[in-house]
Amino acid sequence: MIKISSKWDKILIFGFIFPALFIYIAFQIIPLLGAFLFSIGDWNGMAASPIKFVGLNNYKNLIGDKSFLLSLKNMFKMVFFSVLFHTPIALLLAVAINTKCRGHRLFKAIFFVPTIFPLTAVGLMWYFIFMPNGALNLLLKFLDLHKYALPWLIDKTTAMNTVIFVNIWAGVGFYMVILLAGLTTIPQELYEAAEIDGANEIQKFFLITIPMLKPILGICIVMDIIGSIKVFDLIFAMTEGGPNGLTNLPTTLLYYESFRYDNFGKGSAIGVVLLFLTLSLTILSKYLTREKGVKKVA
């Protein structure tokens, strides 16, 4: 440990830390405290209007709010399918590209391209594909598959599933690159030793690759959970929460309650609930993917 004895050194270190600390407090801590304050009050967002203290009424109202409960259901569905498909697909693509097959650099670029674009742009692109007269339905009609030409973003049975599909498509490349970087850290000697012992490719994948990537897989899952909970722009660009609020997530519902219906108390309460849900799911995922201690044999 480095000991800092000089007062000037301490001032200098604090000077380097202060700008980042100030930004963090100003744009993270203060808004967070403000959200807690607004969540126990009734306020329409007007500076001239006083905040009326209502205690936990905003939270109590959320319990019986069907639109909020539906948004939570959609959120858990989004998180579940994102975690279920993002990391496994990304892992398979990373392993395939890591074999250095012909054209692997081109495939890596192709799979990573969707990650470069903002989710708003991705949402608009897929909106024009899935809209009733969009590219997908025109293609299906051209192939004489009229019964499969559906109003993908309007039909209540397909709207949320369509958005989840786009979210999975947009994120696979990001996790693929992370896992690809992890694969390069695995010593080749392990694979060579396993090959000498007669292990085939599937055995090497399950007995070497996955165990060695477990910490990175855990990070990917945590990032996926947080990213899926925060999804806003994709929903807003593709469906705006429709039809009739059936594709709303807590993030979009928070926006509507606060900035369309001027109910900042309820919107802030949704944000606080979302914060604790994110923390709970993150802690749970870290617990499930934790490294178990190795018992020493005497």
Backbone as numpy.savetxt, mean C-alpha at the origin, in Angstrom:
# Nx Ny Nz CAx CAy CAz Cx Cy Cz
31.24 3.77 20.67 30.39 4.96 20.67 31.28 6.21 20.67
30.92 7.16 19.83 31.70 8.41 19.74 31.21 9.38 20.81
32.16 9.87 21.63 31.82 10.84 22.66 32.02 12.25 22.13
30.99 13.08 22.34 31.06 14.47 21.89 31.21 15.35 23.12
32.39 15.90 23.30 32.68 16.70 24.49 32.59 18.20 24.23
32.87 18.60 23.00 32.90 20.02 22.68 31.48 20.58 22.56
31.23 21.71 23.18 29.93 22.37 23.09 29.65 22.80 21.66
30.68 23.25 20.95 30.52 23.68 19.56 30.07 22.52 18.67
30.64 21.32 18.92 30.25 20.14 18.14 28.78 19.81 18.36
28.32 19.95 19.60 26.91 19.67 19.90 26.00 20.66 19.17
26.39 21.93 19.18 25.60 22.96 18.48 25.59 22.68 16.98
26.75 22.27 16.44 26.85 21.98 15.02 25.96 20.80 14.63
25.99 19.75 15.45 25.16 18.57 15.19 23.68 18.93 15.24
23.31 19.71 16.26 21.91 20.13 16.37 21.50 20.99 15.17
22.45 21.80 14.67 22.15 22.62 13.50 21.84 21.79 12.27
22.52 20.64 12.13 22.24 19.75 11.01 20.91 19.02 11.19
20.60 18.68 12.45 19.38 17.93 12.72 18.13 18.82 12.69
18.28 20.07 13.08 17.13 20.95 13.27 16.23 21.10 12.04
16.77 21.33 10.82 15.86 21.51 9.66 14.94 20.30 9.45
15.50 19.09 9.51 14.69 17.89 9.33 13.70 17.73 10.49
14.17 18.03 11.71 13.30 17.93 12.88 12.15 18.92 12.80
12.45 20.13 12.36 11.42 21.16 12.22 10.36 20.75 11.19
10.82 20.24 10.05 9.88 19.80 9.00 9.02 18.65 9.51
9.64 17.71 10.24 8.90 16.56 10.76 7.83 17.01 11.76
8.20 17.92 12.65 7.23 18.40 13.65 6.12 19.20 12.98
6.51 20.06 12.01 5.53 20.95 11.38 4.54 20.20 10.49
5.02 19.17 9.79 4.17 18.50 8.81 3.74 17.09 9.22
4.18 16.61 10.38 3.77 15.29 10.85 3.12 15.37 12.23
3.86 15.86 13.21 3.39 15.85 14.59 2.22 16.81 14.79
2.37 18.07 14.33 1.30 19.06 14.53 0.01 18.67 13.80
0.07 18.25 12.51 -1.17 17.79 11.87 -1.79 16.58 12.56
-0.94 15.69 13.09 -1.46 14.52 13.80 -2.21 14.94 15.06
-1.62 15.86 15.82 -2.30 16.37 17.02 -3.57 17.12 16.64
-3.51 17.85 15.51 -4.71 18.55 15.03 -5.83 17.59 14.67
-5.46 16.45 14.07 -6.47 15.45 13.70 -7.15 14.89 14.95
-6.36 14.61 15.99 -6.94 14.14 17.25 -7.89 15.19 17.83
-7.49 16.47 17.76 -8.32 17.55 18.30 -9.63 17.67 17.52
-9.54 17.68 16.18 -10.74 17.83 15.37 -11.67 16.63 15.51
-11.09 15.43 15.77 -11.90 14.21 15.83 -12.84 14.20 17.03
-12.56 14.99 18.04 -13.45 15.07 19.20 -14.26 16.36 19.18
-14.34 16.96 18.01 -15.10 18.20 17.88 -15.99 18.18 16.66
-16.83 19.18 16.56 -17.73 19.37 15.40 -17.35 20.69 14.76
-16.81 20.61 13.55 -16.30 21.82 12.89 -16.54 21.70 11.40
-16.94 22.81 10.77 -17.24 22.81 9.34 -16.09 23.29 8.48
-14.94 23.55 9.08 -13.77 23.94 8.32 -13.62 25.43 8.11
-14.58 26.21 8.55 -14.51 27.66 8.40 -13.74 28.25 9.58
-12.80 29.15 9.26 -11.96 29.73 10.32 -12.79 30.51 11.34
-13.89 31.12 10.87 -14.71 31.93 11.77 -15.63 31.09 12.65
-15.76 29.80 12.31 -16.66 28.93 13.07 -15.91 28.28 14.23
-16.50 28.31 15.42 -15.84 27.68 16.57 -15.94 26.15 16.49
-15.00 25.48 17.12 -15.03 24.02 17.20 -15.85 23.62 18.42
-16.92 22.90 18.19 -17.79 22.46 19.28 -17.33 21.09 19.78
-17.02 21.01 21.06 -16.56 19.75 21.64 -17.71 18.75 21.73
-17.50 17.56 21.16 -18.55 16.52 21.17 -18.04 15.21 21.76
-16.83 15.22 22.28 -16.28 14.01 22.89 -16.03 12.92 21.87
-16.49 11.72 22.17 -16.26 10.57 21.29 -17.45 10.30 20.36
-18.33 11.27 20.20 -19.53 11.06 19.38 -19.18 10.73 17.93
-18.13 11.38 17.41 -17.75 11.10 16.02 -17.34 9.64 15.84
-16.63 9.11 16.84 -16.22 7.70 16.78 -17.43 6.77 16.95
-18.35 7.14 17.83 -19.55 6.33 18.04 -20.40 6.30 16.76
-20.47 7.45 16.08 -21.26 7.50 14.85 -20.65 6.64 13.74
-19.32 6.50 13.76 -18.67 5.68 12.74 -19.04 4.21 12.88
-19.27 3.77 14.12 -19.58 2.35 14.36 -20.85 1.94 13.63
-21.82 2.83 13.58 -23.08 2.50 12.92 -23.22 3.07 11.52
-22.13 3.65 10.99 -22.17 4.25 9.66 -21.92 3.19 8.59
-22.94 2.89 7.80 -22.82 1.83 6.80 -21.77 2.15 5.74
-21.67 3.41 5.36 -20.68 3.80 4.34 -19.26 3.61 4.86
-19.05 3.91 6.15 -17.71 3.72 6.73 -17.39 2.24 6.85
-18.36 1.44 7.31 -18.13 0.00 7.44 -17.86 -0.63 6.08
-18.56 -0.16 5.05 -18.31 -0.67 3.70 -16.91 -0.28 3.23
-16.49 0.95 3.54 -15.13 1.37 3.14 -14.07 0.54 3.85
-14.32 0.18 5.13 -13.39 -0.69 5.85 -13.32 -2.07 5.20
-14.48 -2.59 4.80 -14.52 -3.89 4.13 -13.72 -3.84 2.83
-13.88 -2.76 2.07 -13.12 -2.59 0.83 -11.63 -2.48 1.11
-11.29 -1.79 2.19 -9.87 -1.62 2.54 -9.23 -2.96 2.88
-9.90 -3.75 3.72 -9.36 -5.05 4.08 -9.26 -5.97 2.86
-10.22 -5.84 1.96 -10.19 -6.62 0.72 -9.00 -6.20 -0.14
-8.77 -4.89 -0.21 -7.64 -4.37 -0.97 -6.32 -4.84 -0.37
-6.19 -4.76 0.95 -4.97 -5.19 1.64 -4.73 -6.68 1.43
-5.79 -7.49 1.62 -5.66 -8.94 1.52 -5.17 -9.37 0.14
-5.83 -8.88 -0.90 -5.45 -9.32 -2.25 -4.13 -8.71 -2.71
-3.81 -7.52 -2.22 -2.52 -6.92 -2.58 -1.38 -7.74 -1.99
-1.50 -8.09 -0.70 -0.47 -8.91 -0.06 -0.43 -10.30 -0.68
-1.61 -10.83 -1.01 -1.70 -12.19 -1.57 -1.03 -12.31 -2.93
-1.10 -11.25 -3.74 -0.58 -11.33 -5.11 0.71 -10.54 -5.34
0.86 -9.38 -4.70 2.02 -8.54 -4.97 3.34 -9.27 -4.75
3.55 -9.70 -3.52 4.84 -10.29 -3.17 5.10 -11.62 -3.87
4.14 -12.57 -3.92 4.42 -13.82 -4.63 4.73 -13.63 -6.11
3.95 -12.79 -6.79 4.21 -12.55 -8.22 5.56 -11.86 -8.39
5.81 -10.85 -7.54 7.09 -10.13 -7.62 8.26 -11.06 -7.36
8.10 -12.00 -6.43 9.18 -12.95 -6.12 9.45 -13.87 -7.31
8.40 -14.38 -7.93 8.59 -15.26 -9.09 9.25 -14.51 -10.25
8.84 -13.27 -10.48 9.46 -12.47 -11.54 10.92 -12.18 -11.21
11.20 -11.86 -9.95 12.58 -11.56 -9.54 13.48 -12.78 -9.72
12.97 -13.96 -9.32 13.76 -15.19 -9.47 14.01 -15.48 -10.95
12.99 -15.28 -11.78 13.14 -15.54 -13.22 14.16 -14.60 -13.85
14.10 -13.32 -13.49 15.04 -12.34 -14.05 16.45 -12.56 -13.51
16.54 -13.02 -12.27 17.85 -13.24 -11.65 18.62 -14.38 -12.29
17.93 -15.21 -13.07 18.62 -16.29 -13.78 19.46 -15.77 -14.94
19.33 -14.44 -15.19 20.08 -13.79 -16.27 19.76 -14.42 -17.63
18.48 -14.72 -17.82 18.05 -15.26 -19.10 18.18 -14.20 -20.19
18.08 -14.62 -21.42 18.22 -13.70 -22.54 17.12 -12.63 -22.48
17.54 -11.37 -22.54 16.59 -10.25 -22.49 16.12 -9.90 -21.10
16.84 -10.34 -20.05 16.38 -10.11 -18.69 16.34 -8.63 -18.33
17.24 -7.84 -18.89 17.23 -6.40 -18.62 15.99 -5.75 -19.21
15.60 -6.18 -20.41 14.40 -5.64 -21.04 13.16 -5.99 -20.24
13.06 -7.25 -19.79 11.91 -7.66 -19.00 11.85 -6.93 -17.67
13.02 -6.70 -17.06 13.06 -5.97 -15.79 12.53 -4.56 -15.98
12.92 -3.92 -17.08 12.43 -2.57 -17.37 10.93 -2.56 -17.64
10.45 -3.55 -18.39 9.02 -3.62 -18.72 8.18 -3.79 -17.46
8.61 -4.68 -16.58 7.84 -4.94 -15.36 7.90 -3.77 -14.40
8.97 -2.97 -14.46 9.13 -1.86 -13.52 8.45 -0.59 -14.01
8.19 -0.48 -15.31 7.64 0.74 -15.88 6.36 1.22 -15.19
5.38 0.35 -14.88 4.15 0.85 -14.22 4.41 1.57 -12.91
5.51 1.23 -12.23 5.83 1.87 -10.95 6.27 3.31 -11.13
6.79 3.64 -12.30 7.31 4.98 -12.55 6.17 6.01 -12.59
5.03 5.62 -13.15 3.93 6.56 -13.35 3.18 6.81 -12.05
2.69 8.04 -11.85 1.83 8.32 -10.69 0.55 7.49 -10.76
0.02 7.12 -9.60 -1.19 6.31 -9.59 -2.37 7.02 -10.23
-2.36 8.34 -10.21 -3.43 9.08 -10.89 -3.40 8.81 -12.38
-2.20 8.86 -12.96 -2.05 8.58 -14.39 -2.41 7.13 -14.70
-1.98 6.22 -13.83 -2.32 4.80 -14.01 -3.82 4.61 -13.94
-4.48 5.26 -12.97 -5.92 5.15 -12.83 -6.67 5.67 -14.04
-6.23 6.80 -14.57 -6.89 7.37 -15.76 -6.69 6.47 -16.97
-5.49 5.91 -17.11 -5.24 5.02 -18.24 -6.16 3.80 -18.19
-6.26 3.18 -17.02 -7.13 2.01 -16.90 -8.60 2.38 -16.93
-8.93 3.61 -16.54 -10.32 4.07 -16.65 -10.76 4.06 -18.11
-9.90 4.54 -19.00 -10.24 4.56 -20.43 -10.25 3.15 -21.03
-9.58 2.22 -20.37 -9.63 0.82 -20.83 -10.91 0.14 -20.37
-11.31 0.41 -19.12 -12.45 -0.32 -18.52 -13.78 0.42 -18.64
-13.80 1.65 -19.13 -15.06 2.36 -19.25 -15.99 1.62 -20.23
-17.32 1.83 -20.15 -18.27 1.06 -20.96 -17.92 1.01 -22.45
-17.44 2.11 -23.01 -17.02 2.13 -24.41 -15.50 2.18 -24.54
-14.84 1.57 -23.54 -13.39 1.60 -23.52 -12.74 0.55 -24.38
-11.42 0.52 -24.32 -10.64 -0.35 -25.21 -10.94 -1.83 -24.98
-11.12 -2.22 -23.71 -11.35 -3.64 -23.42 -12.67 -4.12 -24.01
-13.74 -3.37 -23.80 -15.05 -3.78 -24.33 -15.09 -3.73 -25.85
-14.39 -2.76 -26.44 -14.32 -2.71 -27.91 -13.61 -3.94 -28.45
-12.54 -4.37 -27.76 -11.82 -5.56 -28.18 -12.69 -6.81 -28.04
-13.41 -6.92 -26.93 -14.27 -8.07 -26.71 -15.39 -8.13 -27.75
-15.94 -6.99 -28.09 -17.00 -6.95 -29.10 -16.44 -7.30 -30.47
-15.23 -6.84 -30.73 -14.59 -7.15 -32.02 -14.35 -8.66 -32.15
-14.06 -9.31 -31.01 -13.84 -10.76 -31.01 -15.14 -11.54 -30.86
-16.27 -10.82 -30.95 -17.60 -11.43 -30.85 -17.82 -12.07 -29.48
-17.29 -11.43 -28.44 -17.48 -11.89 -27.06 -18.33 -10.86 -26.32
-19.50 -10.58 -26.87 -20.34 -9.50 -26.35 -20.76 -9.73 -24.90
-20.97 -10.98 -24.51 -21.45 -11.25 -23.16 -20.40 -10.94 -22.09
-19.14 -10.82 -22.52 -18.08 -10.49 -21.57 -17.79 -8.99 -21.53
-18.44 -8.22 -22.39 -18.27 -6.76 -22.40 -19.15 -6.16 -21.31
-18.56 -5.93 -20.15 -19.31 -5.48 -18.98 -18.98 -4.03 -18.64
-19.88 -3.36 -17.91 -19.55 -2.03 -17.38 -18.67 -2.19 -16.13
-17.40 -2.45 -16.34 -16.49 -2.90 -15.29 -16.45 -1.98 -14.09
-16.49 -0.68 -14.31 -16.36 0.28 -13.21 -17.70 0.79 -12.71
-18.78 0.31 -13.29 -20.12 0.75 -12.90 -20.89 -0.37 -12.22
-20.68 -1.58 -12.66 -21.36 -2.74 -12.09 -20.83 -2.99 -10.67
-21.74 -3.11 -9.71 -21.32 -3.27 -8.31 -20.59 -4.59 -8.05
-20.77 -5.57 -8.95 -20.11 -6.87 -8.76 -18.68 -6.87 -9.30
-18.32 -5.91 -10.13 -16.99 -5.90 -10.74 -16.16 -4.67 -10.41
-16.79 -3.60 -9.93 -16.09 -2.32 -9.77 -14.90 -2.43 -8.82
-15.12 -2.95 -7.61 -14.04 -3.02 -6.62 -12.97 -4.00 -7.05
-13.37 -5.12 -7.62 -12.40 -6.12 -8.08 -11.51 -5.56 -9.19
-12.10 -4.72 -10.04 -11.34 -4.10 -11.13 -10.27 -3.17 -10.57
-10.64 -2.37 -9.58 -9.69 -1.44 -8.97 -8.56 -2.21 -8.28
-8.91 -3.29 -7.60 -7.90 -4.11 -6.92 -6.93 -4.70 -7.94
-7.44 -5.15 -9.08 -6.58 -5.68 -10.14 -5.58 -4.62 -10.61
-6.04 -3.40 -10.81 -5.16 -2.32 -11.27 -4.11 -2.02 -10.20
-4.51 -2.02 -8.94 -3.56 -1.76 -7.86 -2.47 -2.84 -7.82
-2.85 -4.08 -8.04 -1.87 -5.17 -8.08 -0.94 -5.00 -9.26
-1.50 -4.71 -10.42 -0.70 -4.52 -11.64 0.32 -3.40 -11.47
-0.11 -2.31 -10.82 0.76 -1.14 -10.70 1.90 -1.34 -9.71
1.74 -2.26 -8.74 2.73 -2.37 -7.68 3.71 -3.52 -7.79
3.44 -4.47 -8.67 4.29 -5.67 -8.76 5.74 -5.31 -9.07
5.95 -4.39 -9.99 7.31 -4.03 -10.40 8.15 -3.47 -9.27
7.51 -2.70 -8.40 8.24 -2.10 -7.27 8.79 -3.18 -6.35
7.95 -4.13 -5.97 8.39 -5.20 -5.07 9.34 -6.17 -5.78
9.20 -6.29 -7.07 10.11 -7.14 -7.84 11.54 -6.61 -7.74
11.72 -5.31 -7.88 13.06 -4.71 -7.81 13.66 -4.89 -6.42
12.84 -4.72 -5.37 13.33 -4.90 -4.00 13.80 -6.34 -3.79
12.99 -7.31 -4.24 13.35 -8.71 -4.06 14.52 -9.10 -4.95
14.62 -8.48 -6.11 15.75 -8.75 -7.00 17.05 -8.30 -6.35
17.00 -7.16 -5.67 18.19 -6.70 -4.94 18.52 -7.67 -3.81
17.50 -8.21 -3.16 17.73 -9.19 -2.09 18.34 -10.47 -2.61
17.94 -10.90 -3.80 18.47 -12.13 -4.37 19.97 -12.04 -4.64
20.44 -10.85 -4.96 21.87 -10.68 -5.26 22.72 -10.81 -4.00
22.11 -10.74 -2.82 22.88 -10.85 -1.57 23.00 -12.30 -1.09
22.29 -13.23 -1.72 22.35 -14.63 -1.31 23.63 -15.25 -1.88
24.50 -15.80 -1.06 25.75 -16.39 -1.56 25.47 -17.55 -2.52
26.16 -17.55 -3.64 25.98 -18.62 -4.62 26.49 -19.96 -4.09
27.37 -19.91 -3.09 27.90 -21.16 -2.53 26.79 -22.03 -1.94
25.74 -21.38 -1.43 24.63 -22.14 -0.86 23.93 -22.97 -1.93
23.74 -22.35 -3.10 23.07 -23.07 -4.19 23.98 -24.19 -4.73
25.28 -23.89 -4.80 26.22 -24.89 -5.29 26.29 -26.09 -4.35
26.30 -25.81 -3.03 26.33 -26.90 -2.05 25.04 -27.73 -2.12
23.90 -27.04 -2.29 22.63 -27.75 -2.38 22.57 -28.60 -3.65
23.15 -28.08 -4.72 23.17 -28.83 -5.99 24.02 -30.09 -5.86
25.14 -29.97 -5.13 26.00 -31.14 -4.91 25.25 -32.20 -4.09
24.40 -31.74 -3.16 23.61 -32.65 -2.33 22.41 -33.22 -3.07
22.23 -32.81 -4.33 21.16 -33.37 -5.14 19.85 -32.61 -5.10
19.87 -31.38 -4.62 18.64 -30.59 -4.56 18.27 -30.09 -5.95
16.97 -30.14 -6.29 16.53 -29.60 -7.56 16.16 -28.12 -7.40
15.70 -27.47 -8.48 15.44 -26.04 -8.46 14.32 -25.68 -7.49
13.28 -26.49 -7.42 12.16 -26.21 -6.51 12.62 -26.30 -5.07
13.42 -27.31 -4.75 13.94 -27.46 -3.39 14.85 -26.30 -3.01
15.68 -25.86 -3.93 16.56 -24.72 -3.66 15.74 -23.44 -3.43
14.63 -23.33 -4.16 13.77 -22.14 -4.02 13.15 -22.09 -2.63
12.60 -23.22 -2.18 11.89 -23.24 -0.90 12.82 -23.37 0.31
13.99 -24.00 0.12 14.88 -24.25 1.26 16.00 -23.23 1.39
16.27 -22.47 0.31 17.35 -21.48 0.36 16.82 -20.07 0.07
16.19 -19.92 -1.08 15.78 -18.57 -1.51 14.80 -17.93 -0.54
13.70 -18.61 -0.24 12.68 -18.00 0.63 13.20 -17.76 2.05
13.88 -18.74 2.69 14.41 -18.45 4.04 15.40 -17.28 4.06
16.26 -17.19 3.03 17.24 -16.10 3.00 16.59 -14.74 2.73
15.44 -14.76 2.06 14.74 -13.51 1.74 13.68 -13.14 2.77
13.56 -13.93 3.83 12.47 -13.72 4.78 12.44 -12.29 5.35
13.57 -11.70 5.76 13.50 -10.31 6.26 13.00 -9.33 5.20
13.44 -9.51 3.96 13.01 -8.61 2.88 11.55 -8.85 2.54
11.12 -10.12 2.58 9.71 -10.42 2.34 8.84 -9.75 3.41
9.31 -9.77 4.65 8.58 -9.11 5.73 8.46 -7.61 5.48
9.54 -6.99 5.01 9.51 -5.55 4.71 8.53 -5.27 3.58
8.54 -6.13 2.56 7.63 -5.95 1.43 6.17 -6.03 1.87
5.88 -6.98 2.75 4.51 -7.14 3.24 4.07 -5.92 4.04
4.95 -5.42 4.91 4.62 -4.23 5.69 4.38 -3.03 4.77
5.26 -2.83 3.81 5.10 -1.72 2.87 3.83 -1.88 2.05
3.50 -3.12 1.70 2.30 -3.38 0.91 1.05 -3.06 1.71
1.04 -3.45 2.99 -0.11 -3.16 3.84 -0.32 -1.65 3.97
0.76 -0.94 4.28 0.66 0.52 4.44 0.25 1.18 3.13
0.86 0.74 2.02 0.54 1.32 0.72 -0.90 1.07 0.31
-1.42 -0.12 0.59 -2.80 -0.46 0.22 -3.80 0.33 1.05
-3.49 0.54 2.32 -4.38 1.32 3.18 -4.43 2.78 2.73
-3.30 3.29 2.21 -3.22 4.70 1.82 -3.75 4.99 0.43
-4.17 3.98 -0.31 -4.61 4.20 -1.68 -5.75 5.22 -1.72
-5.55 6.26 -2.49 -6.58 7.29 -2.67 -6.73 7.68 -4.13
-5.60 8.05 -4.74 -5.63 8.60 -6.09 -6.16 7.59 -7.12
-5.86 6.30 -6.92 -6.33 5.28 -7.86 -7.85 5.20 -7.85
-8.45 5.16 -6.67 -9.90 5.14 -6.54 -10.51 6.42 -7.10
-9.91 7.54 -6.76 -10.45 8.83 -7.17 -10.42 8.99 -8.69
-9.38 8.48 -9.32 -9.25 8.62 -10.77 -10.16 7.65 -11.53
-10.39 6.46 -10.97 -11.13 5.43 -11.69 -12.63 5.45 -11.42
-13.02 5.61 -10.16 -14.45 5.50 -9.83 -14.97 6.65 -8.98
-14.10 7.44 -8.37 -14.49 8.48 -7.41 -15.34 7.89 -6.28
-15.10 6.63 -5.97 -15.84 5.99 -4.89 -17.14 5.34 -5.33
-17.53 5.54 -6.58 -18.78 4.99 -7.09 -18.62 3.54 -7.51
-19.74 2.92 -7.93 -21.10 3.50 -7.99 -21.75 3.54 -6.62
-22.33 4.68 -6.30 -23.05 4.88 -5.03 -22.18 4.56 -3.81
-20.91 4.92 -3.88 -20.02 4.74 -2.74 -19.54 3.32 -2.52
-19.79 2.42 -3.47 -19.45 1.01 -3.27 -17.96 0.73 -3.36
-17.19 1.63 -3.94 -15.73 1.43 -4.02 -14.96 2.40 -3.13
-15.67 3.06 -2.24 -14.99 3.97 -1.31 -14.04 3.21 -0.40
-12.90 3.82 -0.13 -11.99 3.38 0.92 -12.04 4.43 2.03
-11.55 4.12 3.23 -11.54 5.15 4.28 -10.86 6.44 3.85
-9.84 6.33 3.00 -9.14 7.54 2.54 -10.04 8.43 1.69
-10.80 7.84 0.77 -11.70 8.65 -0.06 -12.89 9.15 0.75
-13.37 8.32 1.68 -14.48 8.74 2.53 -14.05 9.90 3.42
-12.82 9.84 3.92 -12.26 10.94 4.72 -12.27 12.23 3.90
-11.86 12.14 2.65 -11.83 13.32 1.78 -13.22 13.90 1.58
-14.19 13.03 1.28 -15.55 13.50 1.02 -16.16 14.13 2.27
-15.99 13.48 3.41 -16.58 14.01 4.64 -15.98 15.36 5.00
-14.68 15.52 4.79 -14.01 16.75 5.20 -14.19 17.88 4.20
-13.97 17.60 2.93 -13.88 18.68 1.95 -15.10 18.84 1.06
-16.00 17.87 1.06 -17.24 18.02 0.30 -18.43 18.30 1.20
-18.46 17.59 2.36 -19.59 17.74 3.27 -19.25 18.63 4.46
-18.03 19.19 4.49 -17.60 20.11 5.55 -17.78 19.53 6.95
-17.54 18.25 7.07 -17.64 17.59 8.38 -16.24 17.15 8.79
-15.45 18.11 9.26 -14.06 17.83 9.58 -13.91 16.95 10.82
-14.89 16.98 11.70 -14.84 16.13 12.88 -14.90 14.66 12.50
-15.87 14.31 11.66 -16.01 12.92 11.22 -14.83 12.51 10.35
-14.39 13.41 9.47 -13.26 13.10 8.61 -12.00 12.85 9.42
-11.77 13.65 10.47 -10.59 13.47 11.32 -10.70 12.17 12.11
-11.91 11.83 12.54 -12.10 10.56 13.27 -11.76 9.38 12.37
-12.15 9.45 11.10 -11.80 8.39 10.15 -10.28 8.30 10.02
-9.61 9.45 9.97 -8.16 9.46 9.86 -7.48 8.83 11.06
-7.99 9.11 12.26 -7.42 8.54 13.48 -7.62 7.03 13.52
-8.83 6.59 13.17 -9.10 5.14 13.11 -8.17 4.47 12.11
-7.97 5.13 10.98 -7.08 4.60 9.94 -5.64 4.50 10.45
-5.22 5.47 11.23 -3.88 5.45 11.82 -3.68 4.23 12.71
-4.63 3.98 13.59 -4.50 2.84 14.51 -4.65 1.50 13.79
-5.47 1.46 12.75 -5.57 0.24 11.95 -4.26 -0.06 11.25
-3.63 0.98 10.72 -2.35 0.81 10.04 -1.29 0.31 11.01
-1.24 0.92 12.19 -0.27 0.49 13.20 -0.52 -0.97 13.62
-1.80 -1.31 13.82 -2.14 -2.67 14.26 -1.75 -3.71 13.22
-2.09 -3.44 11.94 -1.77 -4.40 10.88 -0.27 -4.50 10.66
0.43 -3.38 10.81 1.89 -3.38 10.65 2.55 -4.20 11.75
2.12 -3.98 12.99 2.68 -4.75 14.12 2.37 -6.23 13.96
1.14 -6.55 13.53 0.76 -7.94 13.34 1.62 -8.60 12.26
1.82 -7.91 11.15 2.62 -8.48 10.06 4.07 -8.64 10.48
4.60 -7.69 11.25 5.97 -7.82 11.75 6.10 -9.00 12.70
5.06 -9.23 13.50 5.08 -10.35 14.44 5.05 -11.68 13.69
4.21 -11.76 12.65 4.07 -13.02 11.90 5.30 -13.33 11.07
6.05 -12.29 10.65 7.22 -12.50 9.80 8.52 -12.32 10.58
8.44 -12.33 11.91 9.63 -12.10 12.73 10.60 -13.26 12.59
11.86 -12.97 12.88 12.88 -14.00 12.89 12.83 -14.75 14.22
12.61 -16.02 14.17 12.57 -16.82 15.39 13.99 -17.12 15.85
14.20 -17.04 17.13 15.53 -17.30 17.68 15.94 -18.76 17.47
17.21 -18.95 17.25 17.75 -20.29 17.06 18.17 -20.86 18.40
17.62 -21.99 18.73 17.96 -22.62 20.01 19.31 -23.34 19.91
20.13 -23.08 20.89 21.45 -23.72 20.92 21.35 -25.08 21.58
21.97 -26.06 20.96 21.96 -27.41 21.51 23.22 -27.59 22.35
23.04 -27.96 23.60 24.21 -28.12 24.49 25.01 -29.34 24.10
